[in-house]
Amino acid sequence: DSLKEERLNTYVVSASIENTSIQNLNEPVTIILQHIDQNMGNAAVHCVFWDFQKNNGLGGWNTSGCEMEYTDMNYTICFCNHLTHFGVLLDLSRTEIDITHDRVLTLISYAGCGASSVFLGITLVTYLALEKLRRDNPSKILLNLCAALLMLNMVFLANPWLSSFNQLGLCITVSVLLHYFLLAAFTWMCLESVHFYLALVKVFNVYVPKYILKCCIAGWGIPAVVIIIVLVINKDFYGNGSHSESSPFSNFCWIQENIVFYISVVAYVFLTFLTNTAMFITVLLQIHSVKSRTQKRSRFWKWGFLQDLKSAFSLMFLLGLTWGFVFFAWGAVRISFLYLFSIFNTLQGFFIFVFHCLMKEEVVKQCRVHFCWRRFHLSNYS
């Protein structure tokens, strides 16, 4: 019943070596399957493996990670591998998806993470190189968020390659780093939202001594506490999915235990997401309230509306509200929301660069002062 409209048209092939587990081969084993009935009508052919965990342990056919290399009337050539998309970090259902969607999502994930890494690096270098840009607290918080997101992207991109070495200790280390930087990124997004609230809503009577130091302790320390607790309970919660029968072709180091995943990742992310959403709405209402008092009956209301829209998009990406797509990735809309999740969140670093570097007046001015020449150059006193 696993395949609703297909039927088995080859003998089932199995191979094993006594007392040995065969995993993570550099090249897939090529299997040539002879058709029982000739495929005269050129019907669609799918390569599948038997998933022992399907149908409540009864087993079932699964296409995930299996690729049809060649087919004609008489035989089909199959081999299986596995690709990993960004959505796997927060996919609440933790179930496999169709190989075609998996490939496209993987392509989007790696292209997006690669682009974000480049633009996050440019943003970091720009703020670190220009001393005037990093004097205020928002810039310092932004630098820490960019660093956390950059490390998250880099570890994600390196994960499949490092997991291919099939070293348990290395795989646990990679899983821990990925988990840590994911939580750190969300913690810094939360600190961004709290800072906006204090700066734009509270405004007066808010002085926190050693503010940035305390932010750093919270931003980098709280995720470390979560990771230490998980490691103390059982370090084997981390590992490579290829060691489990339910996903025999996966090649990605991440949290393997569902309960740990839901408590230490989903619950943590959900709480920060709720906090950021509440702060986002409060801050936008405050901005609108201030503008409506100061710009009543303004002839430039359209320009003001566009500015508000820009502020909303800027805050949305800075606070990571697009990560909310994953909480609605269920049922019929699961694939669609996974696409939206992968596109917006792998490109989060790019959007931060656009809104907080490319479109920020002070950043553009300082770049023109220090990096441009001839007619694009500005003097320090312009």
Buried (B, 14 or more C-beta within 10 A) or exposed (E): EBEEEBEEBBEEEEEEEEEEEEEBEEEBEEBEBEBEEEBEEEEEBBBBBEBBBBEEEEEBBBBBBBBBEEBEEEBBBBBBBBBBBBBBBBBBEEEBBEBEBBEBBBEBBBBBBEBBBBBBBBBBEBBEEBEBBBEEBBBBBBBBBBBBBBBBBBBBBBBBEBBBEBEBEBBBBBBBBBBBBBBBBBBBBBBBBBBBBBBBBEEEEEEEEEBEEEBBEBBBEBBEEBBEEBBEEEBEBBBBBBBEEBBBBBBBBBBBBEEBBBBBBBEBBBEBBEBBBEBBEBBBEBBBEEBEEEEEEEEEEEEBEEEBEEBBEBBBBBBBBBBBBBBBBEEEEBBEBBBBBBBBBBBBBBBBBBBBBBEBEEBBBBBBBBEEEEEEEBEEEE
